[in-house]
Amino acid sequence: MHNRIVKGTLVRWKDDKGFGFIEPETGSGTDSHTDIFIHVSQLRHMSRRPLEGDTIFFQIEHKPGGKLNAIEARIEGVEVKAQTEAKTKSRLKSKNRTPIGPILYRIGIMMVVLAIASFAYNRAIAPFLASSSTSGFELAVNDSLQQPPSSVQNGTAQKGTSQLGTLQIAEAFNNRQSGLQVNSSGTVSKILSDDNEGSRHQRFILRLSNGQTLLIAHNIDLAPRIAGIGVGDNVAFYGQYEFNNKGGVVHWTHHDPQGRHPGGWLKHKGQTYQ
């Protein structure tokens, strides 16, 4: 029997091998301590490959020897390829069928606006510029361009960057977005064990200034491990954000040896790890 839909979290995923393991949700009718095997072929219809932390809906197939496999699976918040392709085809059809009438109408409106702007310039702005001294005006403009922002003068540029990054991550979480490059900082709330299957990752949970939690998965086969990290430490980061229902995951916090992905980093107690 494998008709019941079960919900769980993808706790381990080996992209180079094409399989991983799902931890079923408590109360789903399965043993939450038993991880369920899933092969990439069960998610080939999704518009992106799975990532650790994804919420998965699936059915359970009982195999000989008591093994459990996930089948008929889908990733929460991710479109299937057929839907993505259908939307693309629909946009292309709409683009190809755009009638010429509305285009000509918009061109006419733009020409009218330009004519009005030219008339206003000739009647008001041009005489003013010709008759007035420009020295005071130029000095004011040049002064505003040369002065650094107050945040830089006060040494708060990094704090401002962190606040903007936290807002971006919160918006990505609310909109269930993935694949965004983010830059922020947070406080370590929990140290997790390393993931040593496949590429090794150092893992810990950060709590951002808005209270949102974030899993950091730092590849220690490509970058140095953060030494001496502890709960309560502040860690700044730059990497790729992926959505999950626990706040999200940030990975690619290191350089890309092949140079095809933006290089990320972690900063802890004045030292950069990349």
Secondary structure as UniProt FT lines:
FT   STRAND          6..14
FT   TURN            15..18
FT   STRAND          19..24
FT   TURN            26..27
FT   TURN            32..33
FT   STRAND          36..39
FT   HELIX           40..43
FT   TURN            44..45
FT   TURN            52..53
FT   STRAND          55..62
FT   HELIX           64..66
FT   STRAND          68..75
FT   TURN            76..77
FT   HELIX           81..96
FT   HELIX           100..120
FT   HELIX           121..125
FT   HELIX           126..131
FT   HELIX           135..146
FT   HELIX           150..153
FT   TURN            154..155
FT   HELIX           157..174
FT   TURN            175..176
FT   STRAND          180..191
FT   STRAND          201..207
FT   TURN            209..210
FT   STRAND          213..219
FT   TURN            220..222
FT   TURN            227..228
FT   TURN            231..232
FT   STRAND          234..242
FT   TURN            245..246
FT   STRAND          249..251
FT   TURN            257..258
FT   STRAND          265..268
FT   TURN            269..270
FT   STRAND          271..273
//
